[in-house]
């Protein structure tokens, strides 16, 4: 619950900071105040002296006229330079070779790690696995422990939960389960 409150508080604070920064930036980008603009208009050093300002179209038209008046001189073509292969010692390893080798190397490194992990997973550990016989205590102690733990008992040796099997359901179970499974059910576990 505390993490959720902290995340919400962080989001709210970040929104407040962003809104405050944008408001401050808007005020500074607004330009000069009305009083400063009035003083600038009255100052003769800042006025343009009555010169007219050209529009963008007029500037473009003048540039096109200036370009059109010059003569174009054709450039004589030169023969292409002959190809000279670079010295292999100076080049060393080309970029393509470097990327190909690094790609193959990293792929090999990843696959070798995966192969090692697969072999480690399949390698026998020397401990009993699924289906092995475990010693968890005698039946009377198990039933007493199940009763004292509200009907359930965890045994870490087998990573299992045990519960008491109801005696009244054994007859229905005979039609479904095999003899080894029924032995535990008739015993009450």
Buried (B, 14 or more C-beta within 10 A) or exposed (E): EEEEEEEEEEEEEEEEEEEEEEEEEEEEEEEEEEEEEEEEEEEEEEEEEEEEEEEEEEEEEEEEEEEEEEEEEEEEEEEEEEEEEEEEEEEEEEEEEEEEEEEEEEEEEEEEEEEEEEEEEEEEEEEEEEEEEEEBEEEEEBBEBBEEEEEEBEBEEBEEEBEBBEEEEBEEBEEEBEEEEBEEBEEBB
